[in-house]
Amino acid sequence: MLYDYIALERVRCEDRVEISFETKGNFSDYKIPPLLLMPFIQNAFKHGIDMQMTVSYIKISICLDINKLQLQVDNNFTRNEVADPKAGGIGIQNVKRRLHHYFSDRHTLIIKPDSNNFSVKLFLSLDPNTTNEI
């Protein structure tokens, strides 16, 4: 689903954004709750490139290595842009609650804005013997 979403965004923003999307690892033995990763990627588009008129970037990396999943999403943004009335939703709050519910002590989430860049890192410890899903 992430591949399809990013492909759609590439078409929509073709000349305004440089999108890097890479995956590493064999994900076939693992399942996570549906749409758990999607809000982080959607926010990079919504709060990053959609708020800018200049060329911008989004870098997405999902790696799985020895039962550890790491998602990293980096994007640039302009602090001087007028605030978007759609901003300030509850998407990340909901994801944080879901992470606590499904991966209480088996996750780390780091959200770090700095001058003109926004970075999200999510680390999940997965168990291939359980579904890790609803």
DSSP file (Angstrom, degrees, kcal/mol; ACC not computed):
  #  RESIDUE AA STRUCTURE BP1 BP2  ACC     N-H-->O    O-->H-N    N-H-->O    O-->H-N    TCO  KAPPA ALPHA  PHI   PSI    X-CA   Y-CA   Z-CA
    1    1 A M     >        0   0    0      0, 0.0     4,-2.4     0, 0.0     5,-0.2   0.000 360.0 360.0 360.0 -37.7    0.0    0.0    0.0
    2    2 A L  H  >  +     0   0    0      1,-0.2     4,-2.6     2,-0.2     5,-0.2   0.902 360.0  53.8 -63.1 -40.4    2.9    2.4    0.8
    3    3 A Y  H  > S+     0   0    0      1,-0.2     4,-2.3     2,-0.2    -1,-0.2   0.933 110.8  46.4 -57.8 -46.3    4.3    1.8   -2.7
    4    4 A D  H  > S+     0   0    0      2,-0.2     4,-2.2     1,-0.2    -2,-0.2   0.906 112.0  50.1 -65.4 -42.2    1.0    2.8   -4.3
    5    5 A Y  H  X S+     0   0    0     -4,-2.4     4,-2.3     1,-0.2    -1,-0.2   0.931 112.7  46.3 -62.2 -45.3    0.5    5.8   -2.2
    6    6 A I  H  X S+     0   0    0     -4,-2.6     4,-2.2     1,-0.2    -1,-0.2   0.882 110.4  53.8 -66.5 -37.5    4.0    7.1   -2.9
    7    7 A A  H  X S+     0   0    0     -4,-2.3     4,-1.6    -5,-0.2    -1,-0.2   0.905 109.1  49.3 -62.1 -40.9    3.5    6.4   -6.6
    8    8 A L  H  X S+     0   0    0     -4,-2.2     4,-2.2     1,-0.2    -2,-0.2   0.914 111.0  49.0 -63.8 -43.6    0.3    8.5   -6.6
    9    9 A E  H  X S+     0   0    0     -4,-2.3     4,-2.4     1,-0.2    -1,-0.2   0.852 105.7  58.3 -66.1 -33.8    2.1   11.4   -4.8
   10   10 A R  H  < S+     0   0    0     -4,-2.2    -1,-0.2     1,-0.2    -2,-0.2   0.915 109.2  44.7 -60.4 -42.3    4.9   11.2   -7.4
   11   11 A V  H >< S+     0   0    0     -4,-1.6     3,-0.8     1,-0.2    -2,-0.2   0.918 114.6  48.5 -67.6 -43.2    2.4   11.8  -10.1
   12   12 A R  H 3< S+     0   0    0     -4,-2.2    -2,-0.2     1,-0.2    -1,-0.2   0.857 126.5  25.7 -65.7 -36.6    0.6   14.6   -8.2
   13   13 A C  T >X S+     0   0    0     -4,-2.4     3,-1.7    -5,-0.1     4,-1.3  -0.012  78.8 143.3-117.7  28.0    3.8   16.5   -7.3
   14   14 A E  T <4 S+     0   0    0     -3,-0.8    -1,-0.1     1,-0.3    -2,-0.1   0.750  76.4  29.7 -48.1 -42.3    6.1   15.4  -10.1
   15   15 A D  T 34 S+     0   0    0     -3,-0.2    -1,-0.3    -4,-0.2     3,-0.1   0.486 118.1  55.0-100.8  -1.4    8.1   18.6  -10.7
   16   16 A R  T <4 S+     0   0    0     -3,-1.7    40,-2.5     1,-0.1     2,-0.4   0.574 103.8  46.8-105.4 -11.8    8.0   20.0   -7.1
   17   17 A V  E  <  -a   56   0A   0     -4,-1.3     2,-0.7    38,-0.2    40,-0.2  -0.987  59.4-145.6-140.9 141.2    9.4   17.2   -5.0
   18   18 A E  E     -a   57   0A   0     38,-2.8    40,-2.4    -2,-0.4     2,-0.5  -0.921  28.5-164.9-100.9 114.2   12.3   14.9   -5.0
   19   19 A I  E     -a   58   0A   0     -2,-0.7     2,-0.5    38,-0.2    40,-0.2  -0.887  11.4-174.3-109.3 127.0   11.1   11.6   -3.5
   20   20 A S  E     +a   59   0A   0     38,-2.7    40,-3.3    -2,-0.5     2,-0.4  -0.983   8.6 173.3-117.1 124.9   13.4    8.9   -2.3
   21   21 A F  E     +a   60   0A   0     -2,-0.5     2,-0.4    38,-0.2    40,-0.2  -0.967   4.8 166.5-135.6 117.7   11.8    5.6   -1.2
   22   22 A E  E     -a   61   0A   0     38,-2.4    40,-2.3    -2,-0.4     2,-0.3  -0.980  14.5-167.6-133.5 146.4   13.8    2.6   -0.3
   23   23 A T  E     -a   62   0A   0     -2,-0.4     2,-0.4    38,-0.2    40,-0.2  -0.950   3.6-172.5-127.1 150.7   13.1   -0.7    1.5
   24   24 A K  E     +a   63   0A   0     38,-2.1    40,-2.6    -2,-0.3     2,-0.2  -0.981  45.1  32.9-145.3 129.4   15.6   -3.2    2.8
   25   25 A G  S    S-     0   0    0     -2,-0.4     2,-0.7    38,-0.2    40,-0.1  -0.447  85.9 -70.1 117.4 169.8   14.8   -6.7    4.2
   26   26 A N        +     0   0    0     38,-0.2     3,-0.4    -2,-0.2    37,-0.0  -0.893  42.5 175.2-103.5 108.3   12.4   -9.5    3.8
   27   27 A F    >   +     0   0    0     -2,-0.7     3,-1.7     1,-0.2    -1,-0.1   0.451  52.4  98.6 -92.0  -2.2    9.0   -8.4    5.1
   28   28 A S  T 3  S+     0   0    0      1,-0.3    -1,-0.2     3,-0.0    -2,-0.0   0.744  81.7  49.9 -65.4 -25.1    7.0  -11.5    4.2
   29   29 A D  T 3  S+     0   0    0     -3,-0.4     2,-0.4     2,-0.0    -1,-0.3   0.392 103.6  73.6 -92.4   4.6    7.2  -13.2    7.6
   30   30 A Y    <   -     0   0    0     -3,-1.7     2,-0.4    99,-0.1   101,-0.1  -0.911  53.1-173.8-125.0 145.6    6.0  -10.1    9.5
   31   31 A K        -     0   0    0     -2,-0.4    99,-0.1    99,-0.3    -3,-0.0  -0.995   3.1-174.5-133.5 143.0    2.7   -8.3    9.9
   32   32 A I        -     0   0    0     -2,-0.4   101,-0.2     1,-0.1     3,-0.1  -0.876  45.6 -72.1-126.7 163.9    2.0   -5.0   11.7
   33   33 A P    >   -     0   0    0      0, 0.0     3,-1.5     0, 0.0     4,-0.2  -0.245  67.2 -88.3 -55.9 142.8   -1.3   -3.3   12.4
   34   34 A P  T 3  S+     0   0    0      0, 0.0    -3,-0.0     0, 0.0   100,-0.0  -0.194 105.0   2.1 -55.2 140.1   -2.9   -1.9    9.3
   35   35 A L  T 3  S+     0   0    0     -3,-0.1     0, 0.0     1,-0.1     0, 0.0   0.652  84.7 134.7  60.2  21.4   -2.0    1.7    8.3
   36   36 A L  S <  S+     0   0    0     -3,-1.5     4,-0.2     1,-0.2    -1,-0.1   0.879  77.7  34.8 -66.7 -37.5    0.5    2.0   11.2
   37   37 A L  S >> S+     0   0    0     -4,-0.2     4,-1.1     1,-0.1     3,-0.9   0.714  98.4  83.6 -88.8 -22.6    3.2    3.6    9.1
   38   38 A M  H 3> S+     0   0    0      1,-0.2     4,-2.9     2,-0.2     3,-0.4   0.843  80.8  59.5 -56.0 -44.2    1.0    5.6    6.7
   39   39 A P  H 3> S+     0   0    0      0, 0.0     4,-2.3     0, 0.0    -1,-0.2   0.851 102.8  53.7 -58.9 -33.2    0.4    8.7    8.8
   40   40 A F  H <> S+     0   0    0     -3,-0.9     4,-1.1    -4,-0.2    -2,-0.2   0.894 113.6  42.1 -66.9 -38.4    4.1    9.5    9.0
   41   41 A I  H  X S+     0   0    0     -4,-1.1     4,-1.3    -3,-0.4    -1,-0.2   0.909 113.7  51.6 -74.7 -43.0    4.4    9.4    5.2
   42   42 A Q  H  X S+     0   0    0     -4,-2.9     4,-3.0     1,-0.2     3,-0.3   0.903 107.3  53.8 -59.1 -41.3    1.2   11.3    4.6
   43   43 A N  H  X>S+     0   0    0     -4,-2.3     4,-2.9    -5,-0.3     5,-0.6   0.847 100.7  59.9 -64.9 -33.3    2.3   14.0    7.0
   44   44 A A  I  X>S+     0   0    0     -4,-1.1     5,-1.1     1,-0.2     4,-0.6   0.892 114.0  37.4 -61.2 -37.8    5.6   14.5    5.1
   45   45 A F  I  <>S+     0   0    0     -4,-1.3     5,-2.5    -3,-0.3     6,-0.2   0.926 120.9  45.1 -76.6 -46.6    3.5   15.3    2.0
   46   46 A K  I  <5S+     0   0    0     -4,-3.0    -2,-0.2     1,-0.2    -3,-0.2   0.928 127.6  25.2 -66.0 -47.9    0.8   17.3    3.8
   47   47 A H  I  <5S+     0   0    0     -4,-2.9    -1,-0.2    -5,-0.2    -3,-0.2   0.594 129.6  41.7 -96.7 -12.2    3.0   19.4    6.1
   48   48 A G  I ><<S+     0   0    0     -5,-0.6     3,-0.8    -4,-0.6    30,-0.3   0.817 125.4  11.5 -95.8 -87.0    6.1   19.4    4.0
   49   49 A I  G > <S+     0   0    0     -5,-1.1     3,-1.6     1,-0.2    -3,-0.2   0.816 120.4  61.6 -72.1 -31.4    5.7   19.8    0.2
   50   50 A D  G 3 <S+     0   0    0     -5,-2.5    -1,-0.2     1,-0.3    -4,-0.1   0.742 105.0  50.9 -67.2 -19.3    2.1   20.8    0.1
   51   51 A M  G <  S+     0   0    0     -3,-0.8     2,-0.3    -6,-0.2    -1,-0.3   0.385 103.4  74.1 -95.4   2.8    3.0   23.9    2.2
   52   52 A Q    <   -     0   0    0     -3,-1.6     4,-0.1    -4,-0.1    -4,-0.0  -0.874  54.0-163.9-121.7 149.7    5.9   25.0   -0.1
   53   53 A M  S    S+     0   0    0     -2,-0.3     2,-0.1     2,-0.1    -1,-0.1   0.546  74.2  76.1-101.2 -12.0    6.1   26.5   -3.5
   54   54 A T  S    S-     0   0    0      1,-0.1     2,-0.2    -5,-0.0    -2,-0.1  -0.447  99.7 -77.3 -94.8 170.1    9.7   25.6   -4.0
   55   55 A V        +     0   0    0     -2,-0.1     2,-0.2   -38,-0.1   -38,-0.2  -0.464  60.4 175.6 -66.1 135.2   11.3   22.3   -4.9
   56   56 A S  E     -a   17   0A   0    -40,-2.5   -38,-2.8    -2,-0.2     2,-0.3  -0.735  19.0-129.0-134.6-179.1   11.4   20.1   -1.8
   57   57 A Y  E     -a   18   0A   0    -40,-0.2    19,-1.3    -2,-0.2     2,-0.4  -0.962  10.2-168.6-138.1 154.2   12.4   16.6   -0.8
   58   58 A I  E     -aB  19  75A   0    -40,-2.4   -38,-2.7    -2,-0.3     2,-0.5  -0.977   9.1-167.4-138.5 127.8   11.0   13.6    1.0
   59   59 A K  E     -aB  20  74A   0     15,-3.0    15,-2.6    -2,-0.4     2,-0.4  -0.975   7.5-177.5-118.5 123.6   13.2   10.6    2.0
   60   60 A I  E     +aB  21  73A   0    -40,-3.3   -38,-2.4    -2,-0.5     2,-0.4  -0.979   3.3 175.7-124.5 130.2   11.6    7.5    3.2
   61   61 A S  E     -aB  22  72A   0     11,-2.5    11,-2.6    -2,-0.4     2,-0.5  -0.996   8.5-176.6-136.4 130.0   13.4    4.4    4.3
   62   62 A I  E     +aB  23  71A   0    -40,-2.3   -38,-2.1    -2,-0.4     2,-0.4  -0.980  13.2 177.1-127.2 119.0   12.0    1.2    5.8
   63   63 A C  E     -aB  24  70A   0      7,-2.6     7,-2.9    -2,-0.5     2,-0.5  -0.951  15.0-165.8-125.2 140.9   14.5   -1.5    6.9
   64   64 A L  E     + B   0  69A   0    -40,-2.6     2,-0.4    -2,-0.4   -38,-0.2  -0.991  17.3 163.0-125.7 123.4   14.0   -4.8    8.5
   65   65 A D  E >   - B   0  68A   0      3,-2.4     3,-0.9    -2,-0.5    -2,-0.0  -0.936  67.9 -22.7-145.0 117.0   16.9   -6.5   10.1
   66   66 A I  T 3  S-     0   0    0     -2,-0.4    -1,-0.1     1,-0.3     3,-0.1   0.932 127.6 -42.8  48.0  63.0   16.7   -9.4   12.6
   67   67 A N  T 3  S+     0   0    0      1,-0.2    59,-3.4    58,-0.1     2,-0.5   0.598 115.4 114.3  65.0  15.3   13.2   -8.7   13.9
   68   68 A K  E <   -BC  65 125A   0     -3,-0.9    -3,-2.4    57,-0.2     2,-0.5  -0.969  47.7-164.2-118.6 121.6   13.8   -4.9   14.1
   69   69 A L  E     -BC  64 124A   0     55,-2.8    55,-2.8    -2,-0.5     2,-0.5  -0.881   5.0-170.7-103.6 134.8   11.9   -2.6   11.8
   70   70 A Q  E     -BC  63 123A   0     -7,-2.9    -7,-2.6    -2,-0.5     2,-0.5  -0.989   4.4-171.9-127.3 125.0   13.0    0.9   11.3
   71   71 A L  E     -BC  62 122A   0     51,-2.6    51,-2.7    -2,-0.5     2,-0.4  -0.955   6.0-178.3-110.0 131.7   11.1    3.6    9.5
   72   72 A Q  E     +BC  61 121A   0    -11,-2.6   -11,-2.5    -2,-0.5     2,-0.4  -0.994   3.7 179.8-131.4 128.8   12.7    6.9    8.8
   73   73 A V  E     +BC  60 120A   0     47,-2.4    47,-2.5    -2,-0.4     2,-0.4  -0.992   4.3 177.8-128.3 122.8   11.0    9.8    7.1
   74   74 A D  E     +BC  59 119A   0    -15,-2.6   -15,-3.0    -2,-0.4     2,-0.3  -0.977   7.2 160.2-124.3 138.0   12.8   13.1    6.4
   75   75 A N  E     -BC  58 118A   0     43,-2.2    43,-3.0    -2,-0.4     2,-0.2  -0.989  31.8-122.7-150.0 157.4   11.4   16.1    4.6
   76   76 A N  E     + C   0 117A   0    -19,-1.3     2,-0.3    -2,-0.3    41,-0.3  -0.642  29.4 177.5 -95.8 160.8   12.1   19.8    4.4
   77   77 A F        -     0   0    0     39,-2.1     2,-0.6    -2,-0.2   -29,-0.1  -0.970  29.1-119.6-154.0 164.5    9.6   22.5    5.2
   78   78 A T    >   -     0   0    0     -2,-0.3     3,-1.3   -30,-0.3    38,-0.1  -0.948  11.6-160.6-113.3 117.2    9.4   26.3    5.4
   79   79 A R  T 3  S+     0   0    0     -2,-0.6    -1,-0.1    36,-0.3    37,-0.1   0.728  88.0  65.2 -67.4 -21.5    8.6   27.8    8.7
   80   80 A N  T 3  S+     0   0    0     -3,-0.1    -1,-0.2     2,-0.1     3,-0.1   0.543  75.5 112.3 -82.2  -5.4    7.5   31.1    7.2
   81   81 A E  S <  S-     0   0    0     -3,-1.3     2,-0.1     1,-0.1     3,-0.1  -0.343  81.7 -97.6 -66.3 149.2    4.6   29.5    5.3
   82   82 A V        -     0   0    0      1,-0.1    -1,-0.1   -31,-0.1    -2,-0.1  -0.433  51.9 -94.4 -64.3 138.5    1.1   30.6    6.5
   83   83 A A        -     0   0    0     -2,-0.1    -1,-0.1     1,-0.1    -4,-0.0  -0.291  37.3-123.7 -59.5 136.1   -0.4   28.1    8.9
   84   84 A D    >   -     0   0    0      1,-0.1     3,-1.7    -3,-0.1    -1,-0.1  -0.684   7.2-141.9 -81.8 127.8   -2.6   25.5    7.1
   85   85 A P  T 3  S+     0   0    0      0, 0.0    -1,-0.1     0, 0.0    -2,-0.1   0.750 102.8  58.0 -63.2 -20.8   -6.1   25.4    8.6
   86   86 A K  T 3  S+     0   0    0      2,-0.0     3,-0.3     3,-0.0    -3,-0.0   0.615  88.7 100.4 -81.3 -12.2   -6.0   21.6    8.2
   87   87 A A    <   +     0   0    0     -3,-1.7    -4,-0.0     1,-0.2   -40,-0.0  -0.207  58.9  51.8 -71.6 163.6   -2.9   21.3   10.3
   88   88 A G  S    S+     0   0    0      1,-0.1    -1,-0.2     0, 0.0    -2,-0.0   0.732  73.7 154.9  85.3  23.4   -2.9   20.2   13.9
   89   89 A G        -     0   0    0     -3,-0.3     4,-0.2     1,-0.1     3,-0.2   0.065  54.0-110.8 -71.6-171.3   -4.9   17.0   13.4
   90   90 A I  S  > S+     0   0    0      1,-0.1     4,-2.5     2,-0.1     5,-0.2   0.221  81.2 109.9-109.1  13.2   -4.9   14.0   15.6
   91   91 A G  H  > S+     0   0    0      1,-0.2     4,-2.0     2,-0.2    -1,-0.1   0.919  83.0  40.7 -57.4 -49.9   -3.2   11.5   13.3
   92   92 A I  H  > S+     0   0    0      2,-0.2     4,-2.7     1,-0.2    -1,-0.2   0.881 112.9  55.6 -70.0 -37.3    0.1   11.3   15.1
   93   93 A Q  H  > S+     0   0    0      1,-0.2     4,-1.9     2,-0.2    -1,-0.2   0.925 109.3  47.7 -58.4 -43.5   -1.6   11.2   18.5
   94   94 A N  H  X S+     0   0    0     -4,-2.5     4,-2.4     2,-0.2    -2,-0.2   0.902 110.6  50.9 -64.4 -41.0   -3.6    8.2   17.3
   95   95 A V  H  X S+     0   0    0     -4,-2.0     4,-3.0     1,-0.2    -2,-0.2   0.912 107.9  53.2 -63.4 -41.4   -0.5    6.5   16.0
   96   96 A K  H  X S+     0   0    0     -4,-2.7     4,-2.2     1,-0.2    -1,-0.2   0.906 109.8  48.2 -60.1 -41.4    1.2    7.0   19.4
   97   97 A R  H  X S+     0   0    0     -4,-1.9     4,-2.3     2,-0.2    -1,-0.2   0.907 112.5  48.6 -64.7 -41.5   -1.8    5.4   21.1
   98   98 A R  H  X S+     0   0    0     -4,-2.4     4,-2.9     2,-0.2     5,-0.4   0.906 110.0  51.7 -65.8 -41.0   -1.7    2.4   18.7
   99   99 A L  H  X S+     0   0    0     -4,-3.0     4,-2.8     1,-0.2     7,-0.2   0.927 111.0  47.9 -60.6 -44.1    2.0    2.0   19.1
  100  100 A H  H  X S+     0   0    0     -4,-2.2     4,-0.5    -5,-0.2    -1,-0.2   0.897 114.2  47.8 -63.4 -39.5    1.6    1.9   22.9
  101  101 A H  H  < S+     0   0    0     -4,-2.3     3,-0.3     2,-0.2    -2,-0.2   0.945 125.1  26.4 -66.8 -49.0   -1.2   -0.6   22.6
  102  102 A Y  H  < S+     0   0    0     -4,-2.9    -2,-0.2     1,-0.2    -3,-0.2   0.776 138.9  22.1 -88.7 -28.3    0.4   -3.0   20.2
  103  103 A F  H >< S+     0   0    0     -4,-2.8     3,-1.6    -5,-0.4     4,-0.3  -0.263  72.2 162.7-133.8  46.2    4.1   -2.4   21.0
  104  104 A S  T 3< S+     0   0    0     -4,-0.5     3,-0.3    -3,-0.3    -1,-0.1   0.825  84.7   8.1 -42.9 -58.3    4.1   -1.0   24.5
  105  105 A D  T 3  S+     0   0    0      1,-0.2    -1,-0.3    -5,-0.1    -5,-0.1   0.169 120.5  74.7-110.6  18.1    7.7   -1.6   25.4
  106  106 A R  S <  S+     0   0    0     -3,-1.6    19,-2.7    -7,-0.2     2,-0.3  -0.017  86.8  66.1-119.6  28.7    8.9   -2.7   22.0
  107  107 A H  E     -D  124   0A   0     -3,-0.3     2,-0.4    -4,-0.3    17,-0.2  -0.991  51.3-163.8-147.0 156.0    9.0    0.6   20.1
  108  108 A T  E     -D  123   0A   0     15,-2.0    15,-2.8    -2,-0.3     2,-0.5  -0.989   9.4-168.8-137.3 130.5   10.8    3.9   20.0
  109  109 A L  E     -D  122   0A   0     -2,-0.4     2,-0.5    13,-0.2    13,-0.2  -0.983   3.3-176.1-123.1 124.0    9.4    7.0   18.2
  110  110 A I  E     -D  121   0A   0     11,-3.0    11,-2.6    -2,-0.5     2,-0.5  -0.974   1.7-177.3-122.3 117.5   11.6   10.0   17.7
  111  111 A I  E     +D  120   0A   0     -2,-0.5     9,-0.2     9,-0.2    -2,-0.0  -0.969  10.7 176.2-115.9 119.9   10.0   13.1   16.0
  112  112 A K  E     -D  119   0A   0      7,-3.2     7,-1.8    -2,-0.5     2,-0.4  -0.887  12.4-175.7-135.8 103.0   12.5   15.9   15.5
  113  113 A P  E     +D  118   0A   0      0, 0.0     5,-0.2     0, 0.0     2,-0.2  -0.776  14.3 169.2 -88.6 141.0   11.8   19.2   13.8
  114  114 A D        -     0   0    0      3,-2.9     3,-0.1    -2,-0.4    -2,-0.0  -0.621  55.2 -49.2-131.5-160.6   14.8   21.5   13.3
  115  115 A S  S    S-     0   0    0      1,-0.2   -36,-0.3    -2,-0.2     3,-0.0   0.832 125.9 -16.5 -44.7 -59.6   15.3   24.7   11.3
  116  116 A N  S    S+     0   0    0    -38,-0.1   -39,-2.1   -37,-0.1     2,-0.3   0.176 121.6  79.3-134.0  17.1   13.9   23.6    7.9
  117  117 A N  E     -C   76   0A   0    -41,-0.3    -3,-2.9    -3,-0.1     2,-0.4  -0.943  54.3-159.0-129.2 149.9   13.9   19.8    8.2
  118  118 A F  E     -CD  75 113A   0    -43,-3.0   -43,-2.2    -2,-0.3     2,-0.4  -0.996  13.1-172.3-128.9 131.6   11.5   17.4    9.9
  119  119 A S  E     -CD  74 112A   0     -7,-1.8    -7,-3.2    -2,-0.4     2,-0.4  -0.981   9.1-173.3-130.8 135.4   12.6   13.8   10.8
  120  120 A V  E     -CD  73 111A   0    -47,-2.5   -47,-2.4    -2,-0.4     2,-0.4  -0.996   4.4-177.4-125.4 130.0   10.6   10.9   12.1
  121  121 A K  E     -CD  72 110A   0    -11,-2.6   -11,-3.0    -2,-0.4     2,-0.4  -0.996   1.4-176.1-126.6 128.5   12.3    7.7   13.2
  122  122 A L  E     -CD  71 109A   0    -51,-2.7   -51,-2.6    -2,-0.4     2,-0.5  -0.991   3.8-169.6-125.5 127.9   10.3    4.7   14.4
  123  123 A F  E     -CD  70 108A   0    -15,-2.8   -15,-2.0    -2,-0.4     2,-0.4  -0.975   7.1-176.7-117.6 126.6   11.8    1.5   15.7
  124  124 A L  E     -CD  69 107A   0    -55,-2.8   -55,-2.8    -2,-0.5     2,-0.7  -0.979  20.9-144.8-123.6 135.8    9.7   -1.6   16.2
  125  125 A S  E     -C   68   0A   0    -19,-2.7     2,-0.3    -2,-0.4   -57,-0.2  -0.897  29.4-165.2 -94.8 118.5   10.7   -5.0   17.7
  126  126 A L        -     0   0    0    -59,-3.4   -94,-0.1    -2,-0.7     5,-0.1  -0.723  17.8-148.4-107.5 153.7    8.8   -7.6   15.8
  127  127 A D    >   -     0   0    0     -2,-0.3     3,-1.6     3,-0.1    -2,-0.0  -0.970   3.3-158.0-119.7 114.1    8.2  -11.2   16.6
  128  128 A P  T 3  S+     0   0    0      0, 0.0    -1,-0.1     0, 0.0    -2,-0.0   0.677  91.7  63.1 -66.6 -13.9    7.8  -13.4   13.5
  129  129 A N  T 3  S+     0   0    0     -3,-0.0     2,-0.3   -99,-0.0   -99,-0.1   0.596 104.4  49.7 -86.4 -11.3    5.9  -16.0   15.6
  130  130 A T  S <  S-     0   0    0     -3,-1.6   -99,-0.3   -99,-0.1    -3,-0.1  -0.838  82.8-126.1-121.1 163.3    3.0  -13.6   16.3
  131  131 A T        -     0   0    0     -2,-0.3  -100,-0.1     2,-0.1     3,-0.1   0.719  23.0-151.3 -83.3 -20.0    1.1  -11.4   13.9
  132  132 A N        +     0   0    0      1,-0.2     2,-0.2  -100,-0.1    -1,-0.1   0.738  63.3 102.0  56.5  21.6    1.7   -8.1   15.7
  133  133 A E              0   0    0   -101,-0.2    -1,-0.2  -100,-0.1    -2,-0.1  -0.751 360.0 360.0-130.9 178.0   -1.7   -7.0   14.3
  134  134 A I              0   0    0     -2,-0.2    -2,-0.1    -3,-0.1  -102,-0.0   0.492 360.0 360.0 -60.7 360.0   -5.3   -6.6   15.3
